[in-house]
């Protein structure tokens, strides 16, 4: 016999909604708002950062590009390549716990790999640090990301603040690397 949702289900839904609304004030930091898991993106912010690394293969030719302007354009192309990825609907990712890590790697057509690790390095304010390395290509990226979100009354704003440093380890300064 199928379960029939009665008035209890409606009351629970209203209770959840009123709890969320009670936490919202214009200018409120949304990272401090407690949300039920069914409305969150089913992955951690640490994994979501990999969206920015959607096409690391675009970096592989960089060490061989001699013209600095062309190299700059290639970096911009790589950076913009991750902006097309978004989950269905706009959902907040799960908050990682302090010290949580996420690791992964990419296999390239030339049988080399790129490695990625991220860690939650601060809880309040939330801060995620990450590291990418393609050792056979001399490419390294170190970064930190601080997501910020605010409730604006009838809308929400989400900002990603942080820094990423791309190093080409076999280029420039007598092969000590170029930033």
Backbone torsions as a table, in degrees:
resi	resn	phi	psi	omega
1	UNK	NA	127.3	-178.2
2	UNK	-69.6	150.1	177.7
3	UNK	-76.4	130.4	178.7
4	UNK	-105.2	124.8	178.2
5	UNK	-81.0	121.3	-179.8
6	UNK	-105.7	-151.3	-177.9
7	UNK	-65.9	-26.8	179.2
8	UNK	-61.7	-39.6	178.9
9	UNK	-65.8	-42.7	-179.9
10	UNK	-65.2	-42.4	179.0
11	UNK	-62.5	-40.2	179.2
12	UNK	-65.6	-41.6	178.9
13	UNK	-62.4	-43.1	178.6
14	UNK	-66.1	-35.5	178.8
15	UNK	-65.8	-43.6	178.0
16	UNK	-63.3	-45.9	-179.8
17	UNK	-62.9	-43.4	-179.5
18	UNK	-68.3	-31.6	176.1
19	UNK	-65.0	-43.0	178.8
20	UNK	-64.0	-47.6	-178.4
21	UNK	-61.6	-36.6	-177.9
22	UNK	-64.9	-20.5	-179.6
23	UNK	-88.9	-9.4	-173.8
24	UNK	-95.8	126.6	173.5
25	UNK	-137.0	145.3	177.3
26	UNK	-53.3	129.5	-178.6
27	UNK	87.8	-2.0	-178.2
28	UNK	-64.0	141.7	176.1
29	UNK	-78.1	113.1	-175.7
30	UNK	-70.0	-14.9	177.7
31	UNK	-69.4	-15.4	179.6
32	UNK	-99.6	0.8	179.4
33	UNK	-86.2	128.7	178.7
34	UNK	-84.2	124.4	-179.9
35	UNK	-121.2	145.9	174.8
36	UNK	-68.0	146.6	-173.4
37	UNK	-62.8	-25.0	-177.4
38	UNK	-68.1	-13.5	177.4
39	UNK	-106.5	9.8	178.2
40	UNK	-98.0	155.7	172.4
41	UNK	-65.8	136.9	-173.8
42	UNK	-79.2	35.4	174.3
43	UNK	-148.5	158.2	-176.2
44	UNK	-77.9	157.9	174.5
45	UNK	-58.1	-32.9	179.5
46	UNK	-62.0	-39.0	177.1
47	UNK	-75.6	-35.0	-179.0
48	UNK	-63.1	-30.3	178.8
49	UNK	-58.6	-27.6	-179.7
50	UNK	-64.1	-14.2	173.7
51	UNK	-55.5	-36.7	180.0
52	UNK	-70.5	-15.8	179.9
53	UNK	-106.4	29.4	-173.5
54	UNK	-59.6	-32.9	-176.5
55	UNK	-132.1	64.8	-178.1
56	UNK	-64.9	-18.1	177.9
57	UNK	-63.9	-20.5	176.8
58	UNK	-67.4	-20.1	179.4
59	UNK	-81.4	-23.8	-170.7
60	UNK	-55.7	-39.2	178.9
61	UNK	-75.9	-12.3	-173.2
62	UNK	-52.2	-45.4	-178.0
63	UNK	-60.5	-20.2	-178.7
64	UNK	-94.6	-7.1	-179.3
65	UNK	-81.7	115.7	-176.1
66	UNK	-82.8	-36.0	-176.7
67	UNK	-76.0	119.2	-177.8
68	UNK	-60.3	-33.5	179.2
69	UNK	-68.1	-44.2	178.2
70	UNK	-64.7	-37.4	177.8
71	UNK	-64.8	-43.5	177.3
72	UNK	-59.4	-46.3	179.5
73	UNK	-61.8	-37.0	177.9
74	UNK	-66.2	-37.9	177.4
75	UNK	-65.7	-42.5	178.1
76	UNK	-62.1	-42.2	177.9
77	UNK	-59.3	-45.3	177.3
78	UNK	-60.5	-48.9	-177.3
79	UNK	-58.3	-46.1	-177.8
80	UNK	-72.5	-20.7	-176.8
81	UNK	-64.3	-21.6	-179.3
82	UNK	-89.6	-6.9	-175.2
83	UNK	-79.0	-9.0	-179.1
84	UNK	-83.5	-11.7	-176.5
85	UNK	-86.4	127.8	175.2
86	UNK	-152.2	146.0	178.4
87	UNK	-71.5	159.8	176.2
88	UNK	-63.9	123.4	-174.2
89	UNK	75.3	162.5	179.1
90	UNK	-95.4	113.3	-178.2
91	UNK	-130.3	148.0	177.8
92	UNK	-80.1	132.1	177.2
93	UNK	-72.7	162.3	177.2
94	UNK	-64.8	141.2	177.0
95	UNK	-77.2	122.8	176.5
96	UNK	-71.5	152.9	175.5
97	UNK	-86.1	155.7	-179.4
98	UNK	-55.8	127.3	-179.8
99	UNK	89.1	-7.2	177.9
100	UNK	-64.2	143.4	177.7
101	UNK	-125.6	156.6	173.0
102	UNK	-135.4	131.6	179.2
103	UNK	-127.6	156.1	176.9
104	UNK	-167.7	172.5	176.5
105	UNK	-150.2	158.7	176.6
106	UNK	-117.3	139.2	173.1
107	UNK	-101.9	129.2	-177.5
108	UNK	-99.5	160.0	-179.2
109	UNK	-57.7	-25.0	-179.7
110	UNK	-88.7	18.2	178.4
111	UNK	65.7	24.1	172.2
112	UNK	-106.6	173.7	-178.5
113	UNK	-132.3	155.4	169.1
114	UNK	-116.3	136.7	-174.7
115	UNK	-114.8	144.5	-176.4
116	UNK	-135.5	137.4	171.7
117	UNK	-142.8	138.4	174.9
118	UNK	-132.7	152.1	-179.3
119	UNK	-140.9	143.6	173.6
120	UNK	-81.2	109.5	-172.6
121	UNK	-102.4	-6.9	174.6
122	UNK	-153.3	143.8	-179.4
123	UNK	-97.2	-48.1	176.2
124	UNK	-131.5	108.2	0.7
125	UNK	-74.7	151.6	179.3
126	UNK	-65.0	133.7	178.5
127	UNK	-144.4	129.3	177.8
128	UNK	-115.5	132.9	177.3
129	UNK	-110.8	144.9	-178.3
130	UNK	-141.9	160.5	-177.0
131	UNK	-143.6	133.0	175.2
132	UNK	-129.3	140.6	178.9
133	UNK	-146.4	130.6	169.5
134	UNK	-114.6	84.8	-169.3
135	UNK	-60.0	-36.8	-178.9
136	UNK	-71.0	-15.0	-179.7
137	UNK	-110.4	-2.7	178.6
138	UNK	66.5	37.4	-178.2
139	UNK	-117.2	132.0	-179.0
140	UNK	-140.3	138.6	174.6
141	UNK	-130.6	127.6	173.0
142	UNK	-117.8	137.2	-179.6
143	UNK	-156.4	167.7	175.2
144	UNK	-142.7	143.1	-176.6
145	UNK	-132.5	132.1	177.7
146	UNK	-121.9	100.3	178.3
147	UNK	-76.2	139.5	177.8
148	UNK	-131.7	141.1	177.2
149	UNK	-145.6	146.1	-179.4
150	UNK	-137.9	145.5	172.4
151	UNK	-88.6	127.6	-173.3
152	UNK	-107.5	13.7	-179.5
153	UNK	108.6	-67.1	177.1
154	UNK	-121.8	11.0	176.4
155	UNK	-155.5	176.0	178.9
156	UNK	-129.4	149.0	177.2
157	UNK	-118.9	139.2	178.5
158	UNK	-127.4	129.2	-179.8
159	UNK	-127.7	143.1	174.5
160	UNK	-113.1	109.3	178.2
161	UNK	-105.5	147.3	177.4
162	UNK	160.8	-170.4	-178.3
163	UNK	-143.1	146.4	172.9
164	UNK	-134.8	135.2	178.6
165	UNK	-116.8	117.5	176.7
166	UNK	-95.9	127.0	177.7
167	UNK	-120.1	133.3	171.7
168	UNK	-102.7	102.9	-168.5
169	UNK	-72.0	-21.2	-178.5
170	UNK	-105.9	20.6	-176.8
171	UNK	-129.8	138.2	172.2
172	UNK	72.8	165.9	178.4
173	UNK	37.9	56.7	-179.8
174	UNK	50.5	44.0	177.5
175	UNK	64.2	24.2	173.0
176	UNK	-86.4	-7.8	177.4
177	UNK	113.7	156.0	178.4
178	UNK	-129.7	137.4	179.4
179	UNK	-96.0	NA	NA
